[in-house]
Amino acid sequence: MRRTVLVSQVAGLPAGRWLAGGLAAGVLAVGLLAGCATGPGSAAGCGNGARARAGDAGYAEVLALSAPTADYAWYPETVTSALPSVTYTDASGDAHASELAAVGRFTAWEEGEREYPSVRVIDLTFEVGEVVDALGDLSMLEGGTVTVHVSVTACADVGRVADELVALGDVVLFLNHVGPEPWPPPEWINVFGGAFLGDVHDDGTVTWPVADAIAANNPADAHPEADAATLEDLRTAATEERTVDLAAG
């Protein structure tokens, strides 16, 4: 199984206020896992493998780059198991894979602050259309916009990736918020490197292009399984609270 940090409830915060891993931590993880090679002989510092091809790759392939080697303690094996309504439990307490599952669209982007040489950050404006599931009441986000930080290897063509994301139209995102204040959170980060990004079509069906790219690149570790083929599937799953005992697995 892969490894990640649990998103756990923070004592002393009002209901619905949960502390996710900060942006710097998320960027560092992607930098370590999807960063470019820097040794002698590397092509433009990006090696000669998948990362060397990242400059010509689309958004799904770029976001999928770190998935096969990501160092996670556990990983939601299906799309619906990443919903906030699913509780993961072990000896250290309860946790969730995400804090917010929302449908909306990217409307604009700019390059974010670069803290690590091997990682570039795209700051996307995300217009929230529907909160499908959340920890606490986040319905006030509907109809407004938030910033979603997406980290990619510095070997990628950031403009291409960002433009493709904006061109998608409606998408499903699984997000954790950045920082404890203010509320409701204006800044979010996509969980598990964007593996749970869904492309919503006009008929309500949802495809999972990053998950498909993960499967194509690494069939032996083809997670997450796309077990929600429609928005209605996702909405139904969000009403079915369940607990996963990590110690039992």
Buried (B, 14 or more C-beta within 10 A) or exposed (E): EBEBBBBBBEEEBEEEBBBBBBBEEBBBBBBBBBBBBEEEEBBEBBBEEBBBBBBEBBBBBBBBBBBBEBEBEBBBBBBBBBBBBBBBBBEEEEBBBBBBBBBBBBEEBEEBEEEBEBBBBBBBBBBBBBBBBBBBEBEEBBEEBBBBBBBBBBBBBBEBBBEBBBEBEBBBBBBBBBEBEEBBBBBBBBBBBBBBBBBBEEEEBBEBBBBBBBBEBBEEBBBBBBBBBBBEBBBEBBEEEEEBEBEEE
